[in-house]
Amino acid sequence: MEPAIPRYDAGALEARRLRAIEMIKEGKKKARIAEELNVSRAAVTIWWNKYSDKGNNGIAKKQRPGRPPKVSREHIASLPELLKKGAMAYGYSTDLWTTKRVAELIEKEFGVSYDRDHISRILHQLGMSWQRPERKAIERNELGIKRWIQHKWPAIKKKHASFMQR
């Protein structure tokens, strides 16, 4: 059984339909083809009917509706690698990526301007998200915090538990 194909990968979906047609021509049963390609039997039947009516044009990938993307999929796919270099590699004073900085990077690298509000959607498509960094005081004493958690906190917790039982 083949893994599921993302809906936005029109080329892979078309290849799957073509493979189904070839399997039917080889004499395989539609139910078996559906199982192998991880689709419903109805889908295989629909593909065969469209192929029978219009040939390869019936099962060819369709033009996507809506406005075409400003940046190609290949460029967007390369964005995580660019981000891994860190913001300082692009002249920023810290390595913190903000949506504004990512928008500026896209404009610099690909010559396309995006509103910074749209950047979160692009990052989401890539399986990424913007996140606020944890703020830690410069004066923070990690060893002192660790000691407090190990020694003071259990006593406070114990005192609170006994108070609640009254």
Buried (B, 14 or more C-beta within 10 A) or exposed (E): EEEEBEEEEBEEBBEBBBBBBEBBEEEBEBEEBBBBBEBEBEBBBBBBEBBEEEEEEBBBEEEEEEEEEBBEEEBBEBBEEBBEEEBEEBEBEEEEBBBEBBBBBBEEBBEBEBEBEEBBEBBEEEEBEEEEEEEEEEEEEEEEEEEEEEEEEEEEEEEEEEEEEE
